[in-house]
Amino acid sequence: MPVSEALPDLLTICQKEKNNFLKLLKRLVETETPPADPKRHRKLFSILEKELNRIGYRSALYPGVKSGGQLLARNGDIKSDGYQLMLGHVDTVWPLRTLEKMPFSKGQEDVNILTGPGIYDMKAGVAMMITALKIMKKKKLVPKLQPVIYLNSDEETGSRESKRDILRLAKVVKRVFVLEPSLDPDGKLKTRRKGVGHYDIKIKGVSSHAGIEPEKGKSAILELSYLIQKLHELNDPEHGITVNVGKIDGGISTNVIAPESSASVDVRVMTKADAERVNEKIHSLKATTPGVTLEVDGGFERPPLVQNKRNRTLWIAAESFASLMNMELKQGISGGGSDGSYTSLHTATLDGLGAVGDGAHSPTEKIFLRETLQRTALLIHLLMLPDISDEPADVVAEYAYQAE
């Protein structure tokens, strides 16, 4: 369908799909998918495979080691000018049986609020993908670029098994829509993300009896206290750099000078240059106490997602469509990482297109149903765009008006 032809009233259509959306979302949320639980992940993938098969999508499940693997799905019968990727994950941060304390439910005072473990991050985003494709099939909306779905089950633990495939896909698709949850309750798109680094530091000292011969010992815990101060000095809030020593360990007993200690460190930065600079500083740390050594392992796992020209092109398109649907759309910066940071290295990426809500990774996790269905309409509009990767900003905005 040419973009110049008038699209149907997608807002109304998506609202009418509310009950079907809720039915699917309930199944996804109530199928718990804790981190590093392959059996549970595969159970959810099985549900999604059946849903996708009903609309003509063929799925391939790639096995994982510590995860349930990854699901890749596309409609092989659609002829297109290329591919566009809808990216997401099925794993959550919640342990098994969290559902007993956080059941899938509607708010008592506001039925627009839905709660449940992983509903915001990001079971609702997965339901949005399926719902969008179902509507497009029902309304015979054939996009110029064939939609492809890729869902992994190890995003919350660093995407270690799926990263290679994500990078490969990014090199062959025209663009990527990341259905991670939006930012803040007003539903900002995530046009920038911080890069994420993780470091493990081990300190080795010399043990001795704390009461009899304390002078012969070299305390690894004392050295760790110095190290924490050095790491803290790397924080630069003005430039978006955060360094957090989130976990420490060490020692044998209170009456022994500690022969070893360790720290796990989380680092977030806004730019590649800052990542390189902070990484060099952390790896160059030296022990202050004579006779004590330290070992630094780790680095940046996810690069920053930056607002480059190709990413900004997608943002302009989304903003234009939202304006036509009388939706106020904002953009923001997220301190969290996502697989969109990987795809952005190679192709146009728009992140945070998933559910509107709040409380990711917290007991207050929730989505706003009406706003999330509106976001599904926006997703369909974006999927119907032709390849705009080489178009200037004013032309991109004009596509939206032609599709009105």
C-alpha positions as CSV (number, residue, x, y, z in Angstrom):
1,M,0.0,0.0,0.0
2,P,1.5,3.3,-1.0
3,V,2.1,5.7,1.9
4,S,0.2,8.4,0.0
5,E,-3.1,6.4,0.4
6,A,-5.1,7.2,3.5
7,L,-4.6,4.7,6.3
8,P,-7.6,3.7,8.3
9,D,-8.3,5.2,11.7
10,L,-5.7,3.1,13.5
11,L,-6.4,4.7,16.9
12,T,-10.0,3.5,16.8
13,I,-9.0,0.1,15.4
14,C,-6.4,-0.4,18.2
15,Q,-8.9,0.6,20.9
16,K,-11.4,-1.9,19.5
17,E,-8.7,-4.6,19.8
18,K,-8.5,-4.0,23.5
19,N,-10.1,-7.3,24.6
20,N,-7.9,-9.4,22.3
21,F,-4.8,-7.4,23.5
22,L,-5.7,-8.0,27.1
23,K,-6.3,-11.7,26.5
24,L,-2.8,-12.1,25.0
25,L,-1.1,-9.9,27.5
26,K,-2.6,-11.8,30.4
27,R,-1.2,-15.1,29.0
28,L,2.2,-13.5,28.6
29,V,2.4,-12.0,32.1
30,E,1.0,-15.1,33.8
31,T,3.7,-17.2,32.0
32,E,6.5,-16.2,34.3
33,T,10.0,-15.9,32.7
34,P,12.6,-15.4,35.4
35,P,16.2,-14.6,34.5
36,A,18.3,-17.6,33.3
37,D,15.3,-20.0,33.3
38,P,15.4,-21.7,29.9
39,K,12.4,-23.9,30.5
40,R,10.1,-21.0,31.4
41,H,11.5,-18.9,28.4
42,R,10.7,-21.7,26.0
43,K,7.2,-22.0,27.3
44,L,6.5,-18.4,26.5
45,F,8.2,-18.8,23.1
46,S,5.8,-21.6,22.4
47,I,2.8,-19.3,23.0
48,L,4.3,-16.7,20.7
49,E,5.1,-19.2,17.9
50,K,1.4,-20.2,17.8
51,E,0.2,-16.6,17.7
52,L,2.6,-15.7,14.9
53,N,1.7,-18.8,12.9
54,R,-2.0,-17.8,12.9
55,I,-1.0,-14.6,10.9
56,G,1.3,-16.4,8.5
57,Y,4.6,-15.8,10.3
58,R,7.2,-18.5,10.3
59,S,9.3,-18.8,13.4
60,A,12.7,-20.2,14.1
61,L,13.8,-20.8,17.7
62,Y,17.6,-20.7,18.3
63,P,18.6,-22.6,21.4
64,G,20.5,-20.9,24.3
65,V,22.8,-22.2,26.9
66,K,21.8,-20.4,30.1
67,S,18.7,-18.8,28.4
68,G,15.7,-20.2,26.5
69,G,17.3,-19.0,23.3
70,Q,16.0,-16.5,20.7
71,L,12.9,-16.4,18.5
72,L,13.2,-15.0,14.9
73,A,9.9,-14.7,12.9
74,R,9.0,-13.3,9.5
75,N,6.3,-13.7,6.8
76,G,8.0,-15.4,3.9
77,D,5.1,-14.7,1.6
78,I,5.5,-10.9,1.6
79,K,7.5,-9.3,-1.2
80,S,9.2,-6.2,0.0
81,D,11.9,-3.7,-0.6
82,G,13.9,-4.9,2.4
83,Y,13.4,-5.6,6.1
84,Q,12.6,-3.7,9.3
85,L,13.1,-5.3,12.7
86,M,10.9,-5.2,15.8
87,L,13.2,-6.0,18.7
88,G,12.5,-7.1,22.2
89,H,13.0,-9.7,25.0
90,V,10.8,-12.1,26.9
91,D,12.9,-12.5,30.1
92,T,12.1,-10.4,33.2
93,V,14.0,-9.5,36.4
94,W,11.4,-11.3,38.6
95,P,12.0,-14.6,40.3
96,L,9.5,-17.5,40.0
97,R,6.2,-17.1,41.8
98,T,6.4,-13.4,42.0
99,L,2.9,-13.6,40.4
100,E,1.6,-14.7,43.7
101,K,2.5,-11.3,45.2
102,M,2.0,-9.2,42.0
103,P,-0.9,-10.8,40.0
104,F,-2.0,-9.6,36.6
105,S,-4.8,-7.3,37.5
106,K,-6.7,-4.1,36.7
107,G,-6.5,-1.2,39.1
108,Q,-9.5,-0.9,41.4
109,E,-9.8,2.8,41.2
110,D,-8.5,3.2,37.6
111,V,-9.3,0.4,35.2
112,N,-6.8,1.9,32.7
113,I,-4.0,0.6,35.0
114,L,-2.7,-3.0,34.6
115,T,-0.2,-4.6,36.9
116,G,1.9,-7.7,37.0
117,P,5.6,-8.9,36.9
118,G,7.2,-7.9,33.7
119,I,4.1,-6.3,32.2
120,Y,5.9,-3.0,31.6
121,D,9.4,-4.4,30.9
122,M,8.4,-5.8,28.5
123,K,5.5,-8.3,28.1
124,A,3.2,-5.5,26.9
125,G,5.7,-4.5,24.2
126,V,5.7,-8.1,22.9
127,A,1.9,-8.1,22.9
128,M,2.0,-4.8,20.9
129,M,4.1,-6.4,18.2
130,I,1.7,-9.3,17.7
131,T,-1.4,-7.0,17.9
132,A,0.1,-4.6,15.3
133,L,0.8,-7.5,12.9
134,K,-2.7,-8.9,13.4
135,I,-4.3,-5.6,12.6
136,M,-2.2,-5.1,9.5
137,K,-3.2,-8.5,8.2
138,K,-6.9,-7.9,9.0
139,K,-6.9,-4.5,7.3
140,K,-4.7,-5.8,4.4
141,L,-2.0,-3.2,5.2
142,V,1.1,-4.4,3.3
143,P,4.3,-2.5,4.3
144,K,7.0,-1.7,1.9
145,L,9.6,-3.1,4.3
146,Q,8.9,-6.6,5.6
147,P,8.5,-6.7,9.4
148,V,10.8,-9.2,11.2
149,I,10.5,-10.0,14.9
150,Y,13.5,-10.9,17.1
151,L,13.0,-11.7,20.7
152,N,15.7,-12.9,23.0
153,S,15.5,-14.3,26.5
154,D,18.8,-13.0,28.0
155,E,18.5,-9.2,27.7
156,E,18.1,-8.7,31.4
157,T,21.3,-10.6,32.0
158,G,23.4,-8.8,29.4
159,S,22.4,-10.4,26.0
160,R,25.6,-12.4,26.1
161,E,24.1,-15.3,24.0
162,S,22.1,-13.1,21.6
163,K,24.4,-10.1,21.0
164,R,26.1,-11.6,18.0
165,D,22.8,-12.4,16.2
166,I,21.4,-8.9,17.1
167,L,24.5,-7.3,15.5
168,R,24.2,-9.5,12.4
169,L,20.5,-8.5,12.0
170,A,21.3,-4.9,12.4
171,K,23.6,-5.0,9.4
172,V,20.9,-6.3,7.0
173,V,17.7,-4.4,8.1
174,K,16.8,-0.9,7.1
175,R,15.7,0.1,10.5
176,V,14.9,-1.2,14.0
177,F,11.9,-0.4,16.3
178,V,12.7,-1.4,19.9
179,L,9.6,-2.3,21.9
180,E,11.2,-1.7,25.2
181,P,8.9,0.3,27.5
182,S,8.7,4.1,27.1
183,L,10.4,6.5,29.5
184,D,8.4,7.9,32.5
185,P,4.6,7.9,32.8
186,D,4.2,10.4,30.0
187,G,5.6,7.9,27.5
188,K,8.8,9.5,26.2
189,L,10.7,7.7,23.4
190,K,14.2,6.8,24.3
191,T,16.3,8.6,21.7
192,R,19.4,8.4,23.8
193,R,20.7,5.7,26.2
194,K,23.7,5.6,28.4
195,G,26.4,3.0,27.7
196,V,26.7,0.4,30.3
197,G,29.9,-1.0,31.8
198,H,30.5,-3.7,34.5
199,Y,33.8,-4.3,36.3
200,D,34.9,-6.9,38.8
201,I,37.8,-5.9,41.0
202,K,39.8,-8.4,43.1
203,I,42.3,-7.3,45.8
204,K,44.9,-9.5,47.3
205,G,46.6,-8.7,50.6
206,V,48.4,-10.6,53.3
207,S,46.7,-12.4,56.2
208,S,47.9,-12.4,59.8
209,H,46.5,-12.6,63.3
210,A,44.6,-9.4,64.1
211,G,45.6,-9.5,67.8
212,I,49.0,-11.1,67.9
213,E,50.8,-9.9,64.7
214,P,48.6,-7.3,63.0
215,E,51.7,-5.5,61.7
216,K,52.6,-8.5,59.5
217,G,49.2,-8.3,57.7
218,K,48.2,-6.3,54.6
219,S,44.5,-5.7,54.7
220,A,42.7,-6.1,51.4
221,I,39.6,-4.6,53.0
222,L,41.5,-1.4,53.9
223,E,42.7,-1.2,50.3
224,L,39.2,-1.7,49.1
225,S,38.1,1.3,51.1
226,Y,40.7,3.4,49.3
227,L,39.6,2.0,46.0
228,I,36.0,2.8,46.5
229,Q,36.9,6.5,47.0
230,K,38.9,6.5,43.8
231,L,36.0,5.0,41.9
232,H,33.6,7.5,43.4
233,E,35.7,10.4,42.2
234,L,35.0,9.3,38.6
235,N,31.4,10.3,39.0
236,D,30.5,13.3,36.8
237,P,26.7,14.0,37.0
238,E,27.0,17.1,34.8
239,H,28.2,14.9,31.9
240,G,26.0,11.9,32.7
241,I,28.8,9.7,34.1
242,T,27.8,7.5,37.1
243,V,30.0,5.0,38.8
244,N,28.4,2.8,41.5
245,V,30.2,0.2,43.7
246,G,27.1,-2.0,44.1
247,K,28.6,-5.0,45.8
248,I,31.6,-5.7,48.0
249,D,33.0,-8.8,49.7
250,G,36.1,-9.8,51.6
251,G,37.8,-11.1,54.7
252,I,37.9,-14.4,56.5
253,S,37.1,-13.6,60.1
254,T,37.1,-10.6,62.5
255,N,40.4,-11.8,64.1
256,V,42.2,-12.1,60.7
257,I,43.7,-9.3,58.7
258,A,41.8,-9.7,55.4
259,P,43.9,-11.4,52.7
260,E,41.3,-10.7,50.0
261,S,38.4,-8.5,49.0
262,S,36.4,-7.7,45.9
263,A,34.0,-5.2,44.4
264,S,31.5,-5.2,41.5
265,V,31.1,-1.9,39.8
266,D,28.4,-0.5,37.5
267,V,29.3,2.4,35.1
268,R,27.1,4.5,32.9
269,V,28.2,7.1,30.3
270,M,26.6,9.2,27.6
271,T,29.3,9.0,24.9
272,K,31.8,6.6,23.4
273,A,34.6,8.9,24.3
274,D,33.6,8.9,27.9
275,A,33.4,5.1,27.9
276,E,36.9,4.9,26.6
277,R,38.3,7.4,29.1
278,V,36.5,5.9,32.1
279,N,37.5,2.4,31.1
280,E,41.1,3.4,30.8
281,K,41.0,5.0,34.3
282,I,39.5,2.0,35.9
283,H,41.9,-0.5,34.3
284,S,44.8,1.7,35.4
285,L,43.9,1.7,39.1
286,K,46.8,0.7,41.3
287,A,46.9,-0.4,44.9
288,T,47.9,2.2,47.5
289,T,49.2,-0.2,50.2
290,P,52.7,-1.7,49.6
291,G,52.4,-5.5,49.3
292,V,48.8,-5.4,48.1
293,T,47.8,-6.1,44.5
294,L,44.5,-5.6,42.6
295,E,43.1,-7.1,39.4
296,V,40.5,-5.4,37.3
297,D,38.3,-7.4,34.9
298,G,35.5,-6.1,32.7
299,G,34.5,-3.3,30.4
300,F,31.6,-1.8,28.6
301,E,28.9,-4.3,27.6
302,R,26.5,-2.0,25.9
303,P,27.6,1.1,23.9
304,P,25.7,4.4,24.2
305,L,22.7,4.8,22.0
306,V,23.3,8.2,20.4
307,Q,21.0,10.6,18.5
308,N,22.7,10.4,15.1
309,K,21.2,11.4,11.8
310,R,19.6,8.1,10.9
311,N,18.1,7.7,14.4
312,R,16.8,11.2,14.4
313,T,15.1,10.5,11.1
314,L,12.9,7.8,12.8
315,W,12.2,10.2,15.7
316,I,10.9,12.9,13.3
317,A,8.6,10.3,11.6
318,A,7.2,9.2,15.0
319,E,6.7,12.7,16.1
320,S,4.9,13.6,12.9
321,F,2.5,10.6,13.1
322,A,1.8,11.3,16.8
323,S,1.0,14.9,16.0
324,L,-1.6,13.8,13.4
325,M,-3.2,11.5,15.9
326,N,-3.3,14.3,18.5
327,M,-0.8,12.5,20.7
328,E,1.9,14.5,22.4
329,L,5.1,12.7,22.0
330,K,8.3,13.5,23.8
331,Q,11.8,12.2,23.8
332,G,14.2,11.5,26.6
333,I,17.5,10.0,27.8
334,S,17.5,6.6,29.6
335,G,20.2,5.5,32.0
336,G,19.3,1.9,31.4
337,G,20.7,-0.2,28.5
338,S,18.9,-2.1,25.8
339,D,19.7,-4.1,22.7
340,G,18.9,-1.0,20.7
341,S,22.3,0.2,21.6
342,Y,23.7,-2.6,19.6
343,T,21.5,-2.1,16.5
344,S,22.2,1.6,16.5
345,L,25.8,0.9,15.7
346,H,24.7,-0.3,12.2
347,T,21.2,1.0,11.4
348,A,18.5,3.5,12.2
349,T,17.0,2.6,15.7
350,L,14.1,4.0,17.6
351,D,13.8,2.8,21.2
352,G,11.1,3.0,23.8
353,L,8.2,2.3,21.5
354,G,6.7,-0.1,23.9
355,A,4.2,0.2,26.7
356,V,3.4,3.5,28.4
357,G,3.5,3.0,32.2
358,D,5.9,3.1,35.1
359,G,7.8,1.2,37.7
360,A,10.1,-1.1,35.7
361,H,12.0,-3.5,38.0
362,S,9.9,-2.5,41.0
363,P,6.8,-3.7,42.9
364,T,4.9,-0.8,41.4
365,E,5.3,-2.0,37.8
366,K,2.3,-1.1,35.7
367,I,1.1,0.0,32.3
368,F,-1.6,2.4,31.1
369,L,-3.8,0.4,28.8
370,R,-5.3,3.3,26.7
371,E,-2.0,5.0,26.1
372,T,-0.3,1.6,25.2
373,L,-3.0,0.9,22.6
374,Q,-2.4,4.4,21.2
375,R,1.3,3.5,21.0
376,T,0.3,0.4,19.0
377,A,-1.4,2.6,16.4
378,L,1.8,4.7,16.2
379,L,3.8,1.5,15.7
380,I,1.6,0.5,12.7
381,H,2.1,3.9,11.1
382,L,5.8,3.5,11.4
383,L,5.8,0.0,10.0
384,M,3.9,1.3,7.0
385,L,6.6,3.8,6.1
386,P,8.8,3.1,3.1
387,D,12.6,3.2,3.4
388,I,13.3,6.7,4.6
389,S,16.9,6.2,5.6
390,D,18.2,8.6,3.0
391,E,15.4,11.2,3.2
392,P,15.9,14.7,4.7
393,A,13.9,15.7,7.7
394,D,11.3,17.8,5.9
395,V,10.5,14.9,3.5
396,V,10.2,12.5,6.4
397,A,7.6,14.7,8.1
398,E,5.7,15.0,4.8
399,Y,5.3,11.2,4.6
400,A,3.2,11.4,7.7
401,Y,0.9,14.0,6.3
402,Q,0.5,12.1,3.1
403,A,-0.6,9.0,5.1
404,E,-3.2,11.0,7.0
